[in-house]
Amino acid sequence: MLYGVVAAVVVLSIFGMSGSPYNRVGPGPAIQVGRPEGGSWSVLTARVQRSNWFQWGKAELTGERLVRDAGPGRGAAPAPGADAMGTAQTHAALVAAQLAAGRAPVSAAGLQVSAVGGAAAGSGLRPGDVLLAAGTADGLTPLRAPADLETAVAGRATVHVLVVPHMSGDAWGSAEVRRIPVGRLAGTVAGPTVSVTAYPLGPVEGPSAGLILALARLDALTPGDLTGGRRVAGTGAIGLGGKVTGVGDIPEKVRAAVEARMDVFLVPIWQRSAAVAAAEGTRLRVVPVRTVSEAVERLCADGGRAPIC
C-alpha cells in the first residue's frame, strides 16, 4: 500500500506540474509616464501567465480569473499586439497636442511630412510634422489622405493648416494653425501618419494606455500640474476625436492600482460598475469618463492646478 501511495503522489506531482490549457490573469505593474510637479501618471497593466494544473486548482479555490489558452503551444492569451499600442501612442499624442492648444480634436490622423524641398523650405514645415486639417481660417477640413490636401489648396493662393510640430525625438508640440502660401507647399512630401509616440512603454501591448498617455502628454505641454499632486492611474482606449472606449481586464487593473497605492483610477464610463466593484473597500477613487476632455474636467474639478482648468 505504501508503494501505491508513493506512486500516486509521484504521478499527481508530475501531472500537477505539467502545463494546463489555461492562463492566469492578474494585476500587472503600474508604469509611470511623464513628470508632473507633484503627483504622478501611471498606466495600469494586467499580467497573463501560463498555469500548471496545481496553479489551476489554486485559482479555482481562490476565485482568481483564468482564461483558456488560444491554442496548442501558446504561452499566453492573445494580446491586441504592438500595432494597437502604436495606434494608442499616435492617438494620445495628437489628441493631447490639440487640447493643449484649446482645440477640439479632429477625427483624423492627418498626414506626416517626410520631406521638405524647393520652395517648401520656406513653409516652416519640417520632417515629422503632422498636418491634421487644412482650408480656410474658419473652415478646416480633416486630412485623411494626400488627396484631401490637394482639394484644400485647389484654387487658393494661401491655405490655413493645422500643424502638430515635431520638436525632437519622440516629442511633438501643441497644435497650431499656420497660414502658408500654396506655392510653399509644392515641395512638401506628406503621407499617412506612421507613428507619433507619446511615451515609450517597452513591451506593453494593446490600446488601453491611450487615455493616460494623452493626459500625461497634455500635462507636459501645458503649465501647472493637472494631477493636483495626486497619484492618477487609469485605463481606456481613445479615438482620434478623444472618445474613451472600453478595454479588458478592468478588475485586475483596479487591483494593480490598489497595490500601487494610487489615489485616482480613470475608467471608461461604460465599465464603471466593474471598476467600482473591484475597488470596494479600498481608498481608491474610481472616476468614469466618456472623453479625454471630460477626464481633464474631472481632474480640474478635483484639485488639478493647470491653466487648461
Buried (B, 14 or more C-beta within 10 A) or exposed (E): EEEEEEEEEEEEEEEBEEBBBBBBBBBBBBBBBBEBBEBBBBBBBBBBEBBBBBBBEEBEEEEBEBBEBEEEEEEBBEEBEEEBBBBBBBBBBBBBBBBBBEBEBBEBBBBBBEEBEEBBEEBBBEEBBBBBBBBEEEEBBBBBEEEBBEBBBEEEEBBBBBBBBBEEEBBBBBBBBBEBBBBBBEBBBBEEBEEBBBBEBEEBBBBBBBBBBBBBBBBBBBEBBBBBBBBBBBBBBBBBBBBBBBBBBBBBBBBBBBEBEBBBBBBBBEBBEBBBEBBEEBEBBBBBBBBBBBBBBBBBEBBBBBEBB
